[in-house]
Amino acid sequence: MVQQIRRFLFQWLAFALSLFILIEVNYPQLSPQSQLSIFSMLGLILVFLKYPVHRKFADNIFAQILDLVFAFFVIISFGYVLIQTEPIFQVLWIDNQSLGNRAGAEQPIDYKIALIGVLLVLEATRRTIGLALPILSVIFLVYAAFGFALPDWLFPHKGYSFERIASQVFLHSQGVFGIALKVMFTYVFLFVLFGTLLEKTGTTKYIISFTKNLFRSSIGGPAKVAVISSGMMGSLSGSAVANTATTGTFTIPMMQSSGFKPSTAAGIEAAASSGGALVPPIMGAGAYMMLEIVQPAVTYLQIIKAALIPAILYYTSLLLVVHLHAKRFKTLVQDPNQSSLENLSKVQVGLFLTAFLSLILFLLIGYTPFRAVSLSLLLILIFSAFSHQTRISFSGILNVMEKAAESGVSLIAAASCVGLILGVVTLTGIGTKLPSILLSLAHHNVILALFLLMISTIILGMGLPSSVCYLLMASLIGPVLSDLNLVPLSVHLFIFYFGMMSMVTPPVALAAYTAAAIARTSIMETSFIAFRFALIGFALPYTFTIHPELLLMSPNQGKVSLLLVIFKVLVTIFAIVPLAAAISGYWFTTLKFWQRLVLLILALIILLTQFDGIQYWLRSVSFVIISIIGFYNWRSKFSSPSY
């Protein structure tokens, strides 16, 4: 009985959540904090209805009742913020003042509600993505309280009272109800809904089928299908987690059936999905944020052009790693006689193209991302009604919203939990201290400065959508970017790129978490495998920042030479090959450990150095040694007994 009630509540609350977002994002009636309080309230209720306190207690009647009790307290705590914020409830305001107007003079009941809300956020996050992010949040909360006791090298501060911390992280708009949850509400959930609706109409099968047909006679073909299809879908969704959730349901089982280990299949999917935010023309919300932040100002077209070659290089390198991995472990070749496109109707193909092209068109003519995706959702529903193969009934729409909620509630919990960290970062000022100190340490060394910037981005971007991570870092360190003497847009893309890579960086690798759930394998094992497959993605940002020609830009802001662009692309590809071999452990034959280590070092030398002075000679020697190792392994392939 309790299970049926939970199921009924989940379905209709999922419908309410999706409908609320669609209406309130496009035609807002509530204040921002009221919007986010309802959004997070519905999301956390769905978490407690969906995820048990522990798997082994999933069918325990007392545990199920406890979940309903948690859901009740979510209504109490988050509903309290709504009531104490929205003017329609003014009769219930304490001292006839809204929560915002009594900032700094909150009542004891406010702090009690805040404590309950914080504990519920931590528990909901633990249930959905594990302990890593809640533990990190608790560490930041402890730092806020006891900063006065820390040594100088740990960024001490005066310390804050429980009341001040509670006010910062829950009661007002710089914590749980801050920018992380706002971006989730405004952008990400709608793209999750967009991908789920396409999946329901069968149009995402077009992407899978197209790439299946492309790689049907290639070794490791299913993994290559995952790489390309995830890149294409990522251009639509802009969210690594949503991308993994939509394409991973097809590609992960397909990879497993061809011989890939479940954790490897999940890792490949996570690595491929995480690069989607870099794929033009959408790039999540990152491109639009750059339009507002980058100085001197850049155009939308400049951002798209700059992102094009890095995106191609990332997916080329990932394809190469997958190919070499498949060769090493002799995974199966997809049946070349199996045609996958013939089973798709013209309506499904047309609907996919309608969705993709309409979204791009709406963005290009100036609509905001949330309005563009909302209009595309409407077009999909209208055009899908013309064929029985794609038509969606009301129950089908309910199912779409339910699946979108299943994919999205973990993001709502994670964004709420990240809000705790951001609240502490703002309160203590560590967000300003850390990047400025790190960059000052590397003032005379560009590579070291970029490395420390990468570390800052990954640490502060853990659990955040790439666009949110970019916004956070660009806001924090924007004033010191000019000190690096690099092309401004290249540094902004560098930050954005590593915000994207944080999706596969343990311990908080949300794309890997999602893939692991689909493959039913270990979260941490999947995270480290995804990190390894995406390792080339950690080298490429250094390359295009040092060599802005890869962004179709000149170091001196002048006109870029096409021949120089081609030359630097070829040099980068030359370095990618041995780097992919080092990661996969295979280059014509299985590589020994020392060969992998040497190739890794030499490839990084080529990627991270210039053509001048001692760096020229380092590059030249690296080219020669890589060529010798490649030739030696090529000869070994023919001399091996198995050949």
Secondary structure, DSSP 8 states (H G I E B T S, - for coil): -HHHHHHHHHHHHHHHHHHHHHHHHHS--S-HHHHHHHHHHHHHHHHHHHS-SSGGGTT-HHHHHHHHHHHHHHHHHHHHHHHTTSGGGGGGSGGG--TTTTTTS--HHHHHHHHHHHHHHHHHHHHHH-SHHHHHHHHHHHHHHHGGGS-GGG-------HHHHHIIIIISTTTTTSHHHHHIIIIIHHHHHHHHHHHHHTTHHHHHHHHHHHTTTSBTHHHHHHHHHHHHHHHHH--HHHHHHHHHHHHHHHHHHTT--HHHHHHHHHHHHHGGGGSTTTTTTHHHHHHHH-SS---HHHHHHHHHHHHHHHHHHHHHHHHHHHHHHT--B--TT--SSTTS-HHHHHHHHHHHHHHHHHHHTT--HHHHHHHHHHHHHHHHTT-TTT---HHHHHHHHHHHHHHHHHHHHHHHHHHHHHHHHHHH-HHHHHHHHHHHHTTT-HHHHHHHHHHHHHHHTTTS-HHHHHHHHHHHHGGGGGGG-S-HHHHHHHHHHHHHHGGGSTTS-HHHHHHHHHHT--HHHHHHHHHHHTGGGGTHHHHHHH-GGGGT--TTSS---HHHHHHHHHHHHHHHHHHHHHHHTBSSSB--HHHHHHHHHHHHHHHH--SSHHHHHHHHHHHHHHHHHHHHHHHHHHHSTT-
